[in-house]
């Protein structure tokens, strides 16, 4: 099987970039568990709740770069 994997890798590396990306995406998707409709419904409800909270001015927006910088700072402690 190892020789086959090496051959596949070599062939895949010869593909144009867009096809490599497509192949990688398909391979990653094949490792994902099947979608859970109940979990999707919960996420959708949470998204709606957060949007409504934002629209009502009950939450603050933070720039992503600031959030990540603060996380980096806290993780270095």
Steps between C-alpha positions, in 0.01 A plus 500: 500500500789738571617494138145577391481794740829636374384462140172677574683781675739541208212511251300740716794739520498522120143633493427869442450692825120523470474124452731436797277717717189322375656159569614604847152631577338174387742293708439713810123483448520122487637499856222714645216335691156520341308820562276506805172683422435559870842659550454711186165625633661595831780689323248681281300606807821620668598703194157664493522573875840664458388710202193620693718586799734696273212679328360606839838638607531249784845382397826655391698441184871434526752500218627147439864610511441645848331181619783280372763732645330480840480119475869481412579723797296283739649175367854628557439545874 
